[in-house]
Amino acid sequence: MQKGNKKPMKYVVVSGGVVSGLGKGVTASSIGLLLHACNLRVTFIKIDPYLNTDAGTMSPFEHGEVYVLEDGGEVDLDLGNYERFLDIKLTRDNNITTGKIYQSVIDKERRGDYLGSTVQVVPHITDAIQDWIERVAAIPVDGKEGPPDVCVIELGGDIESMPFIEALGQFSYRVGAGNFCLIHVSLVPVLNVVGEPKTKPTQHSVRGLRSLGLTPNILACRSTTELDMNVKEKLSRFCHVPLENIVSLYDVSNIWHIPSLLRDQKAHEAILKTLNLQSEVRKPNLKEWTAMAKRCDMLQEPVRVAMVGKYTDLSDSYLSVLKALLHASVVCRRKLVIIWVLATDLEDATAIENPDVHRAAWNSLKAADAVVVPGGFGDRGVEGKIIAAKYARENNVPYLGICLGMQIAVIEYARSVLGLKNANSTEFDPDTKHPCVIFMPEGSKTHMGGTMRVGSRRTYFHVTDCKSAQLYGNQTFIDERHRHRYEVNPDMVPQLEEAGLSFTGKDESGQRMQIIELQSHPYFVGVQFHPEFKSRPGKPSALFLGLIAAASGQLDALLKKSVGVGAKANGYAIGSKGVSGLSPHYRYSNVNVAVGSFDGMYKNSNGLHV
């Protein structure tokens, strides 16, 4: 129980049942936004049951993208959703894993902190989980002083989450009645055979949860269609949840409708009542949010972006890049269409082994209005990425290379323009005679057998009349997030610059190349950092906005307006036709946006979780 006059922290736990992939992360983010709209300060914690201490060593095929925080934390992609929804800055401790908890307990045991006691899951692991939650929940993430009002906790996993479920059961008693609310997200399928929603899976899910010591206060029922009153009454009766606390989360046209969906069913009232906050907050203000959701549905004119990578079978591998493209597309009043291009399919070897696949990949690339080569590790598909960069450069197609995407653009330029046919990165060819990209250790983090430059770092503009500097509002410097080991060889920079490749952004020492541009190209930019991690709706990444503007014929108007979209800007005014016709009537606040044609609540037509 909370003691003294200190205002008690309120906790909202979001769990899931029946099947994975129901969208707990989006639901948790939407709940957080709804509470924020009630004038509450909100923070988040994501619980992941895997034994890894963080997501840094995990394959994108296993777990989707690794989301990088400002403090260098390599975390679950759901933390990216939280940051984008509320425009907050989380820390590595906002992501709890089994590995982190066990490591902390074992470290204490080795120091003798347990005074010779037998260390067990209960109470030592469960206590460590509860202590971690209480400590991290009190850390402000919105730039204001003092602890947040509410901590939203998303519980991931299934059977491997048992220690966390036990800990949360204990935690509900520890914090006391009125300070803990459990929302269970569960599937209510509609079987084609009978054509009606079936409640039995949710009944079993809730029964299992109750047997483990957790009783849901609210049911968030995922379904393809809205549940009628009869179904809700049945769920209420068999799951022991008040009728007014059952929310139907049915498929909608775009993700922006979710917070309004929750509000319209008075989910906030159920949460606030459980947390004894009814008298302390205002009604949620989602007027602007709702208007944006409706406007997003009306976007029709497409902008086609080729995503050239090696994880194209799993869109979650590039989730933040896709989000950043969406943010920029909305500002430009364009409907984003992602064209997935597997990098290896562009290579000569594929032309020999499977000419139809090779031809299709090239047709896809040529159909794009812009090309993005995102970050990555390893040599698979590198030659295909170099080919894509060359195509974009030679054909004046807007190009944005991120991390590895910048490095391969430098390699391509050295090969094609400088005539250094064997130019390469020492990551891929340790014995190359023309090392355009080399290992530049920082020594601050041991990771996967080496050091990695990770987290927020500062970039200074060395060329002020370039597109990137203008897009960032002509700031002297910017802070962006990094995740890499290899960088452009500073010894080759003079030769490359003399040949026309501008290194417009560098670190303070001038030795680490951060931004490249081709001034003669409509839009050809490469960055060593990851601008996608800081993109927000209403504050889209400057470089993604420049890319989409260039792809839709709006870049000149954007640059002439000299509207900063970096740290100087709090919002971006949008005209009915995009940035070319600025209007005071549309100003986007810091909210998460999704566009495109959706086939479900949490995925769009390109398979993108938003």
C-alpha positions as CSV (number, residue, x, y, z in Angstrom):
1,M,0.0,0.0,0.0
2,Q,1.1,3.6,-0.7
3,K,2.0,5.5,2.5
4,G,2.1,9.2,3.5
5,N,0.8,12.1,1.6
6,K,2.5,11.1,-1.6
7,K,0.1,10.8,-4.6
8,P,-0.1,7.1,-5.5
9,M,1.0,6.0,-8.9
10,K,-1.8,4.4,-11.0
11,Y,-1.1,1.3,-13.1
12,V,-2.9,0.0,-16.2
13,V,-1.8,-3.5,-17.2
14,V,-2.6,-4.7,-20.8
15,S,-2.5,-8.4,-21.2
16,G,-3.5,-10.6,-24.2
17,G,-5.2,-13.9,-24.7
18,V,-6.2,-16.6,-27.2
19,V,-3.7,-15.8,-30.0
20,S,-0.7,-13.6,-30.5
21,G,-0.7,-10.6,-32.8
22,L,-4.0,-9.2,-31.5
23,G,-2.4,-5.7,-31.2
24,K,-1.7,-5.3,-27.5
25,G,0.9,-2.7,-28.3
26,V,-1.5,-0.6,-30.4
27,T,-4.2,-1.0,-27.7
28,A,-1.8,0.0,-24.9
29,S,-0.6,3.0,-26.9
30,S,-4.2,4.1,-27.7
31,I,-5.1,3.7,-24.0
32,G,-2.1,5.8,-23.1
33,L,-3.1,8.5,-25.6
34,L,-6.7,8.4,-24.3
35,L,-5.6,9.0,-20.7
36,H,-3.2,11.7,-21.9
37,A,-6.2,13.4,-23.6
38,C,-7.8,13.3,-20.1
39,N,-4.9,15.5,-19.0
40,L,-3.0,12.8,-17.3
41,R,0.8,12.3,-17.6
42,V,1.5,8.8,-18.9
43,T,4.5,6.6,-19.1
44,F,4.9,3.0,-20.4
45,I,6.6,-0.2,-19.6
46,K,6.9,-3.2,-22.0
47,I,7.5,-6.6,-20.4
48,D,9.1,-9.2,-22.8
49,P,9.6,-12.7,-21.4
50,Y,12.6,-13.7,-23.5
51,L,16.0,-14.4,-21.8
52,N,17.8,-11.9,-23.9
53,T,18.8,-8.9,-21.9
54,D,17.6,-6.7,-24.8
55,A,16.6,-6.9,-28.4
56,G,20.0,-5.9,-29.8
57,T,21.2,-9.3,-30.8
58,M,17.8,-10.6,-32.1
59,S,17.2,-11.2,-35.8
60,P,14.5,-9.0,-37.4
61,F,13.0,-12.2,-38.7
62,E,12.6,-13.3,-35.1
63,H,11.4,-10.1,-33.5
64,G,10.9,-7.3,-36.0
65,E,13.0,-4.2,-35.9
66,V,15.3,-3.2,-33.0
67,Y,14.0,0.2,-31.8
68,V,16.8,2.5,-30.6
69,L,16.2,4.9,-27.7
70,E,18.0,8.1,-27.0
71,D,20.0,6.5,-24.2
72,G,21.2,3.8,-26.6
73,G,18.7,1.2,-25.4
74,E,18.0,-1.5,-28.0
75,V,14.4,-2.4,-27.2
76,D,11.2,-4.0,-28.4
77,L,9.5,-2.2,-31.3
78,D,6.4,-1.5,-29.2
79,L,8.4,1.2,-27.3
80,G,8.5,2.9,-30.7
81,N,4.7,2.9,-30.8
82,Y,4.6,4.4,-27.3
83,E,7.1,7.2,-28.2
84,R,5.2,8.0,-31.4
85,F,1.8,8.0,-29.9
86,L,2.6,10.4,-27.1
87,D,5.8,12.1,-28.3
88,I,7.7,11.0,-25.2
89,K,11.3,9.8,-24.6
90,L,11.6,6.4,-22.9
91,T,14.7,4.8,-21.4
92,R,16.2,1.3,-21.7
93,D,14.6,0.5,-18.3
94,N,11.1,0.9,-19.8
95,N,11.7,-2.4,-21.5
96,I,11.8,-5.3,-18.9
97,T,13.0,-8.7,-20.1
98,T,13.5,-12.0,-18.2
99,G,17.2,-11.7,-19.0
100,K,17.4,-8.3,-17.2
101,I,15.5,-9.5,-14.2
102,Y,17.5,-12.7,-13.7
103,Q,20.8,-10.9,-14.3
104,S,19.9,-8.3,-11.6
105,V,18.9,-11.0,-9.2
106,I,22.0,-13.1,-9.9
107,D,24.3,-10.1,-9.5
108,K,22.7,-9.4,-6.1
109,E,23.2,-13.1,-5.1
110,R,26.8,-12.9,-6.1
111,R,27.3,-9.8,-3.9
112,G,25.7,-11.5,-1.0
113,D,22.7,-9.2,-0.9
114,Y,20.4,-12.0,0.0
115,L,22.4,-12.9,3.1
116,G,22.7,-16.6,2.3
117,S,19.1,-17.2,1.5
118,T,18.1,-19.7,-1.1
119,V,17.3,-17.6,-4.2
120,Q,14.0,-18.6,-5.8
121,V,11.5,-17.3,-8.4
122,V,9.2,-16.5,-5.5
123,P,9.9,-14.2,-3.8
124,H,13.2,-13.0,-5.2
125,I,12.4,-12.8,-9.0
126,T,8.9,-11.6,-8.4
127,D,10.1,-8.9,-5.9
128,A,12.7,-7.8,-8.4
129,I,10.0,-7.4,-11.1
130,Q,7.8,-5.3,-8.7
131,D,10.7,-3.2,-7.6
132,W,11.7,-2.5,-11.2
133,I,8.2,-1.5,-12.2
134,E,7.9,0.9,-9.2
135,R,11.2,2.5,-9.9
136,V,10.8,3.0,-13.6
137,A,7.2,4.2,-13.4
138,A,8.3,7.2,-11.4
139,I,10.7,8.4,-14.1
140,P,9.2,11.3,-16.1
141,V,9.3,10.8,-19.9
142,D,7.5,13.9,-21.1
143,G,10.2,16.5,-20.3
144,K,8.4,17.7,-17.2
145,E,9.4,17.5,-13.6
146,G,7.9,15.0,-11.2
147,P,6.6,11.5,-11.7
148,P,3.8,10.6,-14.2
149,D,0.3,10.0,-13.1
150,V,-0.3,6.6,-14.8
151,C,2.0,3.8,-16.0
152,V,0.7,1.6,-18.8
153,I,2.3,-1.8,-18.7
154,E,2.1,-4.2,-21.7
155,L,2.6,-7.8,-20.7
156,G,4.0,-9.8,-23.6
157,G,4.4,-13.5,-24.0
158,D,2.4,-16.5,-22.9
159,I,3.5,-19.5,-20.7
160,E,7.0,-18.0,-20.3
161,S,5.4,-14.9,-18.7
162,M,4.5,-16.9,-15.6
163,P,6.9,-15.1,-13.2
164,F,5.6,-11.8,-14.5
165,I,2.0,-12.8,-14.1
166,E,2.7,-13.9,-10.5
167,A,4.6,-10.7,-9.8
168,L,1.7,-8.6,-11.2
169,G,-0.8,-10.5,-9.1
170,Q,1.3,-9.7,-6.0
171,F,1.8,-6.1,-7.3
172,S,-2.0,-5.5,-7.4
173,Y,-2.1,-6.0,-3.7
174,R,1.1,-4.2,-3.1
175,V,-0.1,-0.9,-4.6
176,G,-3.6,-1.3,-3.2
177,A,-7.2,-1.2,-4.5
178,G,-7.9,1.8,-6.8
179,N,-4.4,1.9,-8.1
180,F,-4.3,-1.1,-10.4
181,C,-6.4,-1.8,-13.5
182,L,-6.1,-4.9,-15.7
183,I,-7.3,-4.7,-19.3
184,H,-7.4,-8.1,-21.1
185,V,-7.2,-8.0,-24.9
186,S,-8.8,-11.2,-26.3
187,L,-10.1,-12.5,-29.6
188,V,-13.8,-13.0,-30.3
189,P,-13.7,-14.8,-33.6
190,V,-16.5,-14.8,-36.2
191,L,-16.6,-18.3,-37.8
192,N,-17.7,-18.3,-41.4
193,V,-19.6,-21.5,-40.8
194,V,-22.0,-20.0,-38.3
195,G,-21.5,-16.3,-39.1
196,E,-21.7,-15.2,-35.4
197,P,-19.1,-14.2,-32.8
198,K,-17.9,-17.0,-30.6
199,T,-17.2,-16.1,-26.9
200,K,-15.8,-19.4,-25.8
201,P,-12.1,-18.6,-26.5
202,T,-12.3,-15.4,-24.5
203,Q,-14.1,-17.2,-21.6
204,H,-11.3,-19.8,-21.5
205,S,-8.7,-17.0,-21.7
206,V,-10.2,-15.1,-18.8
207,R,-10.7,-18.3,-16.7
208,G,-7.0,-19.1,-17.2
209,L,-5.9,-15.6,-16.2
210,R,-8.1,-15.7,-13.1
211,S,-6.6,-19.1,-12.1
212,L,-3.2,-17.4,-12.1
213,G,-4.3,-14.7,-9.7
214,L,-5.2,-11.9,-12.1
215,T,-8.8,-10.7,-12.6
216,P,-9.5,-8.4,-15.6
217,N,-11.3,-5.1,-14.8
218,I,-11.9,-4.5,-18.5
219,L,-12.2,-6.7,-21.6
220,A,-11.0,-5.4,-24.9
221,C,-12.5,-7.8,-27.5
222,R,-10.8,-7.9,-30.9
223,S,-13.2,-8.9,-33.7
224,T,-13.8,-8.2,-37.3
225,T,-17.1,-6.6,-36.7
226,E,-18.7,-4.6,-33.8
227,L,-20.0,-6.9,-31.0
228,D,-23.8,-6.5,-30.4
229,M,-25.3,-6.2,-26.9
230,N,-26.2,-9.9,-26.7
231,V,-22.5,-11.0,-27.1
232,K,-21.4,-8.4,-24.6
233,E,-23.9,-9.6,-22.1
234,K,-22.8,-13.2,-22.5
235,L,-19.1,-12.2,-22.0
236,S,-20.1,-10.2,-18.9
237,R,-22.0,-13.1,-17.4
238,F,-19.3,-15.7,-18.0
239,C,-16.2,-13.6,-17.5
240,H,-17.4,-11.8,-14.4
241,V,-16.7,-8.4,-16.0
242,P,-19.3,-5.5,-15.7
243,L,-21.2,-5.0,-19.0
244,E,-20.0,-1.4,-19.3
245,N,-16.4,-2.6,-19.0
246,I,-16.5,-4.6,-22.2
247,V,-15.1,-2.8,-25.2
248,S,-15.4,-3.9,-28.8
249,L,-12.2,-3.3,-30.8
250,Y,-13.4,-4.1,-34.3
251,D,-11.6,-3.6,-37.6
252,V,-11.6,0.1,-38.7
253,S,-10.3,1.9,-41.8
254,N,-7.2,3.3,-40.2
255,I,-5.4,3.2,-36.8
256,W,-6.3,6.8,-35.9
257,H,-9.8,5.6,-35.2
258,I,-8.8,3.4,-32.3
259,P,-8.6,6.1,-29.5
260,S,-11.9,7.5,-30.6
261,L,-13.3,3.9,-30.7
262,L,-12.2,3.5,-27.1
263,R,-13.6,6.9,-26.1
264,D,-17.0,6.4,-27.7
265,Q,-17.4,3.2,-25.7
266,K,-16.4,5.1,-22.6
267,A,-13.3,3.0,-21.9
268,H,-11.7,5.9,-20.2
269,E,-14.5,6.1,-17.8
270,A,-14.1,2.5,-16.9
271,I,-10.4,2.9,-16.4
272,L,-10.8,6.2,-14.4
273,K,-13.5,4.6,-12.2
274,T,-11.2,1.6,-11.4
275,L,-8.3,4.0,-10.6
276,N,-10.4,6.4,-8.5
277,L,-9.6,9.3,-10.9
278,Q,-13.0,10.3,-12.0
279,S,-13.0,13.6,-10.1
280,E,-9.5,14.6,-11.0
281,V,-9.4,14.7,-14.8
282,R,-11.2,16.3,-17.7
283,K,-13.2,14.6,-20.5
284,P,-10.8,13.4,-23.3
285,N,-10.2,16.0,-26.0
286,L,-9.8,14.1,-29.3
287,K,-11.5,16.6,-31.6
288,E,-8.3,17.2,-33.7
289,W,-7.4,13.5,-33.6
290,T,-10.8,12.5,-35.0
291,A,-10.6,15.1,-37.7
292,M,-7.2,13.7,-38.7
293,A,-8.5,10.2,-38.8
294,K,-11.2,11.2,-41.2
295,R,-8.8,13.2,-43.4
296,C,-6.5,10.2,-43.6
297,D,-9.3,8.1,-45.0
298,M,-9.7,10.5,-47.9
299,L,-6.1,10.4,-49.1
300,Q,-6.2,9.0,-52.7
301,E,-3.3,10.3,-54.8
302,P,-0.5,7.8,-54.4
303,V,3.2,8.2,-53.8
304,R,5.1,4.9,-54.5
305,V,8.2,4.2,-52.5
306,A,10.5,1.3,-53.2
307,M,11.9,-0.3,-50.1
308,V,15.0,-2.1,-51.1
309,G,16.2,-4.4,-48.3
310,K,16.8,-8.0,-47.3
311,Y,14.0,-8.4,-44.7
312,T,11.2,-7.6,-47.1
313,D,9.2,-10.7,-46.1
314,L,8.6,-9.2,-42.6
315,S,7.5,-5.6,-42.7
316,D,8.0,-5.2,-39.0
317,S,11.8,-5.3,-39.7
318,Y,11.5,-1.8,-41.0
319,L,8.6,-0.6,-38.9
320,S,9.9,2.8,-37.9
321,V,11.0,3.6,-41.5
322,L,7.5,2.8,-42.7
323,K,6.0,5.0,-39.9
324,A,8.3,7.8,-40.9
325,L,7.2,7.5,-44.5
326,L,3.6,7.5,-43.4
327,H,4.1,10.7,-41.3
328,A,5.7,12.5,-44.3
329,S,3.1,11.2,-46.7
330,V,0.2,12.6,-44.7
331,V,1.9,16.0,-44.5
332,C,2.2,15.9,-48.3
333,R,-1.4,14.7,-48.7
334,R,-0.4,11.5,-50.4
335,K,-1.5,7.9,-49.9
336,L,1.7,5.9,-49.2
337,V,2.2,2.8,-51.4
338,I,5.2,0.6,-50.4
339,I,6.8,-1.4,-53.2
340,W,8.9,-4.1,-51.6
341,V,12.0,-5.0,-53.5
342,L,14.3,-7.8,-52.2
343,A,17.8,-6.6,-52.8
344,T,19.2,-9.9,-53.9
345,D,16.6,-10.0,-56.7
346,L,18.2,-7.0,-58.4
347,E,21.6,-8.7,-58.6
348,D,23.2,-10.3,-61.7
349,A,23.2,-13.7,-60.1
350,T,19.4,-13.7,-59.9
351,A,19.2,-12.7,-63.5
352,I,21.0,-15.9,-64.4
353,E,19.3,-18.2,-61.8
354,N,15.8,-16.8,-62.0
355,P,15.3,-14.2,-64.8
356,D,11.6,-13.8,-64.1
357,V,12.2,-12.8,-60.5
358,H,15.0,-10.5,-61.6
359,R,12.8,-8.8,-64.2
360,A,9.9,-8.4,-61.7
361,A,12.2,-6.8,-59.2
362,W,13.5,-4.3,-61.8
363,N,10.0,-3.5,-62.9
364,S,9.0,-2.8,-59.3
365,L,12.0,-0.5,-58.8
366,K,11.3,1.4,-62.0
367,A,7.6,1.9,-60.9
368,A,8.6,3.8,-57.8
369,D,8.5,7.5,-57.3
370,A,11.3,7.3,-54.6
371,V,13.8,4.7,-53.4
372,V,14.7,4.0,-49.7
373,V,17.6,1.7,-48.7
374,P,17.3,1.2,-44.9
375,G,19.9,0.0,-42.5
376,G,21.1,-3.5,-42.0
377,F,24.0,-5.8,-41.1
378,G,25.8,-8.5,-43.2
379,D,26.7,-8.8,-46.8
380,R,23.6,-10.5,-48.2
381,G,21.9,-8.2,-50.7
382,V,24.6,-5.5,-50.6
383,E,25.3,-5.6,-54.3
384,G,21.5,-5.3,-55.0
385,K,21.4,-2.2,-52.7
386,I,24.3,-0.7,-54.6
387,I,22.5,-1.3,-57.9
388,A,19.4,0.4,-56.5
389,A,21.4,3.5,-55.4
390,K,23.0,3.7,-58.8
391,Y,19.6,3.5,-60.5
392,A,18.3,6.3,-58.3
393,R,21.3,8.5,-58.8
394,E,21.5,8.1,-62.6
395,N,17.8,8.4,-63.2
396,N,17.2,11.4,-60.9
397,V,14.8,9.3,-58.7
398,P,14.6,10.7,-55.1
399,Y,16.7,8.6,-52.8
400,L,17.2,8.2,-49.1
401,G,19.9,5.9,-47.7
402,I,19.9,5.2,-44.0
403,C,23.0,3.9,-42.2
404,L,24.0,1.0,-44.5
405,G,22.0,2.8,-47.2
406,M,24.3,5.8,-46.9
407,Q,27.4,3.6,-47.0
408,I,26.5,1.7,-50.1
409,A,25.7,5.0,-51.8
410,V,29.3,6.1,-51.1
411,I,30.6,2.8,-52.4
412,E,28.5,3.1,-55.6
413,Y,29.8,6.6,-56.2
414,A,33.4,5.6,-55.7
415,R,33.0,2.7,-58.2
416,S,30.9,4.5,-60.8
417,V,32.3,8.1,-60.7
418,L,35.8,7.7,-59.3
419,G,36.3,4.5,-61.3
420,L,37.4,2.5,-58.3
421,K,35.9,-0.8,-59.4
422,N,36.7,-2.7,-56.3
423,A,35.7,-0.1,-53.8
424,N,33.9,-1.6,-50.8
425,S,33.4,-1.7,-47.1
426,T,35.8,-3.6,-45.0
427,E,32.7,-5.2,-43.4
428,F,32.2,-7.0,-46.7
429,D,35.7,-7.2,-48.1
430,P,38.4,-6.9,-45.4
431,D,41.1,-6.8,-48.1
432,T,39.6,-4.2,-50.4
433,K,42.2,-1.9,-52.0
434,H,39.7,1.0,-51.8
435,P,38.1,0.9,-48.4
436,C,35.3,3.5,-48.6
437,V,33.8,2.3,-45.3
438,I,35.8,1.1,-42.4
439,F,35.4,0.0,-38.8
440,M,35.5,3.0,-36.5
441,P,35.2,1.8,-32.9
442,E,33.9,4.0,-30.2
443,G,34.5,1.7,-27.3
444,S,31.4,2.7,-25.4
445,K,29.4,-0.5,-25.8
446,T,30.3,-4.1,-26.2
447,H,27.8,-5.7,-28.5
448,M,27.8,-8.9,-30.6
449,G,31.6,-9.3,-30.2
450,G,32.5,-5.7,-30.9
451,T,31.8,-2.1,-30.2
452,M,28.8,-0.3,-31.6
453,R,27.9,3.4,-31.8
454,V,24.4,3.5,-30.5
455,G,22.1,6.1,-29.1
456,S,21.7,9.9,-29.6
457,R,24.7,11.6,-31.2
458,R,25.2,15.1,-32.5
459,T,25.6,16.1,-36.2
460,Y,26.9,19.5,-37.3
461,F,26.1,20.9,-40.7
462,H,29.3,21.7,-42.6
463,V,27.4,22.9,-45.7
464,T,24.6,25.4,-44.9
465,D,23.0,25.8,-48.3
466,C,22.2,22.1,-48.8
467,K,18.7,20.5,-48.8
468,S,19.1,18.6,-45.6
469,A,20.2,21.8,-43.7
470,Q,17.2,23.7,-45.1
471,L,14.8,20.8,-44.2
472,Y,16.1,20.9,-40.6
473,G,15.2,24.6,-40.4
474,N,18.8,25.8,-41.0
475,Q,19.9,24.6,-37.5
476,T,23.6,24.5,-36.7
477,F,23.4,21.0,-35.4
478,I,20.9,18.1,-34.9
479,D,20.7,15.2,-32.5
480,E,19.8,11.8,-34.0
481,R,19.9,8.2,-33.0
482,H,22.7,5.9,-34.2
483,R,23.2,2.1,-34.4
484,H,26.2,1.0,-36.4
485,R,29.9,-0.1,-36.3
486,Y,31.2,0.9,-39.7
487,E,31.5,4.5,-41.1
488,V,32.8,6.3,-44.2
489,N,36.6,6.3,-44.4
490,P,37.6,9.9,-43.7
491,D,40.8,9.5,-45.7
492,M,38.7,9.1,-48.9
493,V,36.4,12.0,-48.3
494,P,38.5,14.7,-50.1
495,Q,38.6,12.5,-53.2
496,L,34.8,11.9,-53.1
497,E,34.0,15.6,-52.5
498,E,36.2,16.7,-55.4
499,A,34.2,14.4,-57.6
500,G,30.9,16.0,-56.5
501,L,29.7,14.0,-53.5
502,S,29.0,16.5,-50.6
503,F,29.5,15.5,-47.0
504,T,27.2,18.1,-45.6
505,G,27.0,16.8,-42.0
506,K,29.8,15.6,-39.7
507,D,30.4,15.1,-36.1
508,E,32.2,17.7,-34.0
509,S,35.6,16.3,-34.8
510,G,34.9,16.3,-38.5
511,Q,36.1,12.6,-38.7
512,R,32.7,10.9,-38.7
513,M,30.6,11.5,-41.8
514,Q,27.0,11.8,-41.0
515,I,25.2,13.2,-44.1
516,I,25.9,13.0,-47.8
517,E,24.1,14.8,-50.6
518,L,24.4,15.2,-54.4
519,Q,23.6,18.9,-54.9
520,S,22.9,18.4,-58.6
521,H,20.3,15.6,-57.9
522,P,16.6,16.4,-57.2
523,Y,17.0,14.6,-53.9
524,F,19.8,12.2,-53.2
525,V,20.6,12.0,-49.4
526,G,22.3,9.5,-47.2
527,V,22.6,9.6,-43.4
528,Q,24.7,7.5,-41.0
529,F,22.1,7.9,-38.3
530,H,18.5,6.6,-38.1
531,P,16.1,9.6,-38.5
532,E,13.1,7.3,-38.5
533,F,13.3,6.8,-34.7
534,K,12.5,10.4,-34.0
535,S,9.8,10.9,-36.6
536,R,6.4,12.0,-35.2
537,P,3.1,12.7,-36.9
538,G,2.9,16.5,-37.1
539,K,6.7,16.5,-36.7
540,P,7.8,14.1,-39.4
541,S,11.5,13.5,-39.9
542,A,12.9,16.3,-42.0
543,L,14.6,13.9,-44.4
544,F,11.6,11.7,-44.9
545,L,9.5,14.7,-45.5
546,G,12.0,15.9,-48.1
547,L,12.0,12.5,-49.8
548,I,8.2,12.4,-50.1
549,A,8.0,16.0,-51.1
550,A,10.5,15.4,-53.9
551,A,8.7,12.3,-55.0
552,S,5.4,14.2,-55.2
553,G,6.7,17.4,-56.8
554,Q,6.5,19.5,-53.7
555,L,10.1,19.9,-52.6
556,D,10.8,23.3,-54.2
557,A,7.7,24.7,-52.5
558,L,8.7,23.1,-49.2
559,L,12.2,24.6,-49.3
560,K,11.0,28.0,-50.4
561,K,8.6,28.2,-47.4
562,S,11.6,27.5,-45.2
563,V,9.4,25.8,-42.6
564,G,11.5,24.0,-40.0
565,V,10.4,20.5,-39.2
566,G,13.2,19.7,-36.8
567,A,13.6,20.8,-33.2
568,K,12.4,24.3,-33.9
569,A,9.0,23.2,-35.1
570,N,6.1,22.0,-33.0
571,G,3.8,21.3,-35.9
572,Y,3.5,21.5,-39.6
573,A,0.8,23.4,-41.5
574,I,-0.7,21.5,-44.4
575,G,-2.7,22.7,-47.3
576,S,-5.4,20.8,-49.0
577,K,-3.0,19.7,-51.8
578,G,0.0,19.2,-49.5
579,V,3.0,21.4,-48.7
580,S,2.7,23.3,-51.9
581,G,-0.3,25.2,-50.6
582,L,0.2,26.0,-47.0
583,S,-2.9,26.7,-45.0
584,P,-3.5,27.8,-41.4
585,H,-6.5,25.5,-41.1
586,Y,-4.6,22.3,-40.6
587,R,-2.0,22.0,-38.0
588,Y,-1.0,18.6,-36.8
589,S,-0.2,17.9,-33.1
590,N,2.1,15.2,-31.9
591,V,0.0,12.2,-32.7
592,N,0.5,8.9,-34.4
593,V,-0.8,8.6,-38.0
594,A,-1.4,5.8,-40.5
595,V,-2.6,6.0,-44.0
596,G,-3.4,3.6,-46.7
597,S,-6.1,1.0,-47.4
598,F,-6.5,-1.1,-44.3
599,D,-7.7,-4.7,-44.2
600,G,-7.8,-4.8,-40.4
601,M,-7.4,-2.7,-37.3
602,Y,-3.7,-3.2,-36.9
603,K,-2.5,-3.7,-40.5
604,N,-2.7,-1.8,-43.7
605,S,-2.7,-3.1,-47.2
606,N,1.1,-3.3,-47.2
607,G,1.1,-5.5,-44.1
608,L,2.3,-2.7,-41.9
609,H,1.5,-2.7,-38.2
610,V,0.8,0.9,-37.3
